[in-house]
Amino acid sequence: MSETQRESWTGSGATAHHMDEGEFRRFGKEMIDWVADYLYGGVEKHPVQSRAAPGEVRSMLPGRPPREGEGFKDIISDLDRIVLPGLTHWQHPNWHGYFPANTSGPSILGDLVASGLGVQGMLWSTSPACTEVETLVMDWMAQALELPECYQSVPGPGGGVIQDTASSASFVTLLAARERATDWRSNREGLGAIDRRLVAYTSNQAHSSIAKAMKMAGMGEDQLRLVGVDDGHRMDPSALEECIRRDLADGHLPCYVCATLGTTSSVAIDPVREIAEITDAHGIWLHVDGAFAGAAAICPEYRGMHEGLELADSYTFNPHKWLFTNFDCNCLWLRDREPLVRTLTVMPEYLRNEASESGRVIDYRDWQVPLGRRFRALKLWFVMRFYGIEGLQALIRHHVELASHFERLVEEHPSLELSTPRNLTLTCFHHQDGDAATEELLKAVNATGDAYLSHTRLGDGDGGDRFVIRVSIGQSRIEREHVDRAFELIAREADRLSRR
Ligand SMILES: Cc1ncc(COP(=O)(O)O)c(C=O)c1O
């Protein structure tokens, strides 16, 4: 290295310094122990919800980067002292907020290996195993969930890809649907070239990522029709059909329907077959978003929700929610991959290579928004091989049993009411004294730091809606004692509110 180079890296006089092999091995072992201490016990010493005030974490750290490199021990000391108290602990067994983002030993180690390998799998040719393991794992997962065969890459024309999130899966499928409906004119000429307005449909219980995708696709949030639901919060297919007919009569161009397997608020399962028969008849792209509930289909008893999936165009679920694979890991399958690839592909000279030109390989850059991609398949491959299908089934069933136990406790409590019957592992309930009491109950439980719950608003069956508490079970190390502890806190606060 020249003197000038050294100076521009580190400032005059200082020496550039990589972590050497000895340090890497020593700190690496210490860091694995650190993570193990955290996951297997340490996490429970922290309040589940961070008590940090806005700006507090930043105020404890230097405002400017260090001029000279620091010792690794100093970095870890700040991690313990400043970062950990600033975290809300999603891996705490009394984490019951939103949906889980559960993880596992094999997944963490798979992710670590992916970081160590540091390969870039944008093209097959930039690291063949990165692509081929991913294609294989996605076919394995399709088999494990017993998805219709059309979604597997062999024999094709379908196939699976790992995206970062379900939001990306919905976004890229919406783009493909938009293009298929406009014969790729909007891809070439822009949306202005389309004389009739494109519209899409989902239920009023669908995740906000669909509305966001409409904004990003240039189709406009107002062009997303929010279809009504039945009293179980499932999309009403006759309302969908009516909406489509009205739009067609008005000169609109319906291009995309998103059905949900496991809505965010209450884990309602939309009737895919009935919806698929409508989209099939009108030639509309059907995307099925199973972000959370999709993992349950690893167990045969929950596969009924896949009914009709063979008529859908795309299906997605998140192993990073409930399949012990740490964030980020989303699985997206296409019944026919060609419309997606055609929508997203661009071939600059610097990426040209013989393998791509042979047509015999998959280049996953054409299936996603970014060019570059990590070896995410490795953690899923580790998880599937370590647990096996039977191991994963046992864990899912354990969580459903715990949720059913929790639901019984709520039902038996005099001042709590179920807001809707439990779906899989999500129980929604409220205090009988109404919204203000339910909201206060939620705040009081979360303030204890011993459990974390979240909320939503749900239709009350009388045309109104109410504030409800969601208790979502699915943390990797949750046991019955944790569920009982959470309920004990809820019951104590509910009784206190009732006595007032
Ligand atoms: C039904 C549904 N779809 C999509 C998402 C978004 O997931 P992601 O964070 O992977 O984009 C969620 C998140 O909870 C969800 O519940």
The ligand as an SDF file (V2000), in Angstrom:
LIG
                    3D

 16 16  0  0  0  0  0  0  0  0999 V2000
  -51.1630  -10.1630    6.0230 C   0  0  0  0  0  0  0  0  0  0  0  0
  -49.8640   -9.4280    5.9890 C   0  0  0  0  0  0  0  0  0  0  0  0
  -49.3070   -9.1220    4.8070 N   0  0  0  0  0  0  0  0  0  0  0  0
  -48.1400   -8.4600    4.7170 C   0  0  0  0  0  0  0  0  0  0  0  0
  -47.4620   -8.0780    5.8470 C   0  0  0  0  0  0  0  0  0  0  0  0
  -46.1680   -7.3300    5.6980 C   0  0  0  0  0  0  0  0  0  0  0  0
  -45.1070   -8.1730    5.9720 O   0  0  0  0  0  0  0  0  0  0  0  0
  -43.6090   -7.7380    5.6440 P   0  0  0  0  0  0  0  0  0  0  0  0
  -43.1000   -7.0550    6.8600 O   0  0  0  0  0  0  0  0  0  0  0  0
  -42.9160   -9.0410    5.3670 O   0  0  0  0  0  0  0  0  0  0  0  0
  -43.6480   -6.8530    4.4660 O   0  0  0  0  0  0  0  0  0  0  0  0
  -47.9820   -8.3760    7.1030 C   0  0  0  0  0  0  0  0  0  0  0  0
  -47.2770   -7.9740    8.3330 C   0  0  0  0  0  0  0  0  0  0  0  0
  -47.6830   -8.2360    9.4270 O   0  0  0  0  0  0  0  0  0  0  0  0
  -49.2130   -9.0700    7.1790 C   0  0  0  0  0  0  0  0  0  0  0  0
  -49.7810   -9.3420    8.3530 O   0  0  0  0  0  0  0  0  0  0  0  0
  1  2  1  0
  2  3  1  0
  2 15  2  0
  3  4  2  0
  4  5  1  0
  5  6  1  0
  5 12  2  0
  6  7  1  0
  7  8  1  0
  8  9  2  0
  8 10  1  0
  8 11  1  0
 12 13  1  0
 12 15  1  0
 13 14  2  0
 15 16  1  0
M  END
$$$$
